[in-house]
């Protein structure tokens, strides 16, 4: 059985392992990276300092053996460079001519000797590839495999011909990393031990408090007096035990009046049922009233929406609604055309208003709107475009059929019976068909131009716009 004590031990151990382990690994790798970077930068600095202190002419003398004692002085200088850093195991100067690499001076005794046989493959590859700046060898391999770390730096006094190199003792880097690992492991073990001790103490304290609470529960169930409480220590269990004692006291006080409470509860239930039934009827009545109000509101909103899209005088669509319908027609045809349009204008409408009054003018507009509706069968494809101008959308209609309908509309308007007797009204019309790929604005512009050509041709005329050509039908 997995007791609470064991659960606490396991949970604390798991938390410390996860938390301390994760933190330890993060700190270890961060510190290891800093150590490696610091070692690499130090080795590079040694190579740069060594390269900066060497002279090209002196190196030429060493390489050609033209000056007695030059080689000994160069070796002594390299030895002094080593003494400045005890972790350096060797220093040398290499002469690079094309792919030919030759060590012209080196520390003696040491890991590097004259010639090129004592240089590693990585050193030879870097030297033959040409160096433009100080370069560090593979520090990761040096730390893992125990190989000496090297750094190379070109000598500025002799561009790209001589290169100074130093070698660093890898065992020093490995020792630093080993010490870091041991410290990290020690910290992790200490954390695990501290967690185990703390969890044991907490588990024992928790068990004692739970046992006390269990005794009080058994006493309450048996109807006995509650056992005395222990000294309060200020934790959550003190509040739980205090609440438990208060609850037990209230339960005992309530036991004596249980029957009275049951009677009162029965009466309250009956009263509540009555109130619920009354409230349900009220809610049902309110719901019916609300439903009626919602229906009325929807009707009003529908009327308002229709009024926003129609012309108040003629009952046709207004210009904004027709423009939205045109956009929908263009999207439905996917830019392939497939519909025509008629733009009509009542001739000499200003003369009608000036002569007979605006009332007669409004009757003329309403009569023309009725002819537009009868032309298409409904008012959803006809609109009052503005003033005395009207617009008719003919979905799925070609240009010739649209011209026939425009001519029929012109004839109907001309035959309209109007009051006063003798009043005769005519209409000029422009017809256009949306071409595949044509913008809607261009088609509207052509249709408008056709209307103006019909007016220029004497009015009471139908003009067709076919591309950039215009033809008069009547």
Rosetta blueprint (number, residue, H / E / L):
1 X L
2 X L
3 X L
4 X H
5 X H
6 X H
7 X H
8 X H
9 X H
10 X H
11 X H
12 X H
13 X H
14 X H
15 X H
16 X H
17 X H
18 X H
19 X H
20 X H
21 X H
22 X H
23 X H
24 X H
25 X H
26 X H
27 X H
28 X H
29 X H
30 X H
31 X H
32 X H
33 X H
34 X H
35 X H
36 X H
37 X H
38 X H
39 X H
40 X H
41 X H
42 X H
43 X H
44 X H
45 X H
46 X H
47 X H
48 X H
49 X H
50 X H
51 X H
52 X H
53 X L
54 X L
55 X L
56 X H
57 X H
58 X H
59 X H
60 X H
61 X H
62 X H
63 X H
64 X H
65 X L
66 X L
67 X L
68 X L
69 X L
70 X H
71 X H
72 X H
73 X H
74 X H
75 X H
76 X H
77 X H
78 X H
79 X H
80 X H
81 X H
82 X H
83 X H
84 X L
85 X L
86 X L
87 X L
88 X E
89 X E
90 X E
91 X E
92 X E
93 X E
94 X E
95 X E
96 X E
97 X E
98 X L
99 X L
100 X E
101 X E
102 X E
103 X E
104 X E
105 X E
106 X E
107 X L
108 X L
109 X L
110 X L
111 X L
112 X L
113 X L
114 X L
115 X E
116 X L
117 X L
118 X L
119 X L
120 X L
121 X H
122 X H
123 X H
124 X H
125 X H
126 X H
127 X H
128 X H
129 X H
130 X L
131 X L
132 X L
133 X L
134 X L
135 X E
136 X E
137 X L
138 X L
139 X H
140 X H
141 X H
142 X H
143 X H
144 X H
145 X H
146 X L
147 X L
148 X L
149 X E
150 X E
151 X E
152 X E
153 X E
154 X E
155 X L
156 X L
157 X L
158 X L
159 X L
160 X L
161 X L
162 X E
163 X E
164 X E
165 X E
166 X E
167 X E
168 X E
169 X L
170 X H
171 X H
172 X H
173 X H
174 X H
175 X H
176 X H
177 X H
178 X H
179 X H
180 X H
181 X H
182 X H
183 X H
184 X H
185 X H
186 X H
187 X H
188 X H
189 X H
190 X H
191 X H
192 X H
193 X H
194 X H
195 X H
196 X H
197 X H
198 X H
199 X H
200 X H
201 X H
202 X H
203 X H
204 X H
205 X H
206 X H
207 X H
208 X H
209 X H
210 X H
211 X H
212 X H
213 X H
214 X H
215 X H
216 X H
217 X H
218 X H
219 X H
220 X H
221 X H
222 X H
223 X L
224 X L
225 X L
226 X L
227 X L
228 X L
229 X L
230 X L
231 X L
232 X L
233 X L
234 X L
235 X L
236 X H
237 X H
238 X H
239 X H
240 X H
241 X H
242 X H
243 X H
244 X H
245 X H
246 X H
247 X H
248 X H
249 X H
250 X H
251 X H
252 X H
253 X H
254 X H
255 X H
256 X H
257 X L
258 X H
259 X H
260 X H
261 X H
262 X H
263 X H
264 X H
265 X H
266 X H
267 X H
268 X H
269 X H
270 X H
271 X H
272 X H
273 X H
274 X H
275 X H
276 X H
277 X H
278 X H
279 X H
280 X H
281 X H
282 X H
283 X H
284 X H
285 X H
286 X H
287 X H
288 X H
289 X H
290 X H
291 X H
292 X H
293 X H
294 X H
295 X H
296 X H
297 X H
298 X H
299 X H
300 X H
301 X H
302 X H
303 X H
304 X H
305 X H
306 X H
307 X H
308 X H
309 X H
310 X E
311 X L
312 X L
313 X L
314 X L
315 X L
316 X L
317 X E
318 X L
319 X H
320 X H
321 X H
322 X H
323 X H
324 X H
325 X H
326 X H
327 X H
328 X H
329 X H
330 X H
331 X H
332 X H
333 X H
334 X L
335 X L
336 X L
337 X L
338 X L
339 X E
340 X E
341 X E
342 X E
343 X E
344 X E
345 X E
346 X E
347 X L
348 X L
349 X H
350 X H
351 X H
352 X H
353 X H
354 X H
355 X H
356 X H
357 X L
358 X H
359 X H
360 X H
361 X H
362 X H
363 X H
364 X H
365 X H
366 X H
367 X H
368 X H
369 X H
370 X H
371 X H
372 X H
373 X H
374 X H
375 X H
376 X H
377 X L
378 X L
379 X L
380 X L
381 X L
382 X E
383 X E
384 X E
385 X E
386 X E
387 X L
388 X L
389 X E
390 X E
391 X E
392 X E
393 X E
394 X E
395 X E
396 X L
397 X L
398 X L
399 X H
400 X H
401 X H
402 X H
403 X H
404 X H
405 X H
406 X H
407 X H
408 X H
409 X H
410 X H
411 X H
412 X H
413 X H
414 X H
415 X L
416 X L
417 X L
418 X L
419 X L
420 X L
421 X L
422 X L
423 X L
424 X L
425 X L
426 X L
427 X E
428 X E
429 X E
430 X E
431 X E
432 X E
433 X E
434 X L
435 X L
436 X L
437 X L
438 X L
439 X L
440 X H
441 X H
442 X H
443 X H
444 X H
445 X H
446 X H
447 X H
448 X H
449 X H
450 X H
451 X H
452 X H
453 X H
454 X H
455 X H
456 X H
457 X L
458 X L
459 X L
460 X L
461 X L
462 X E
463 X E
464 X E
465 X E
466 X E
467 X L
468 X L
469 X E
470 X E
471 X E
472 X E
473 X L
474 X L
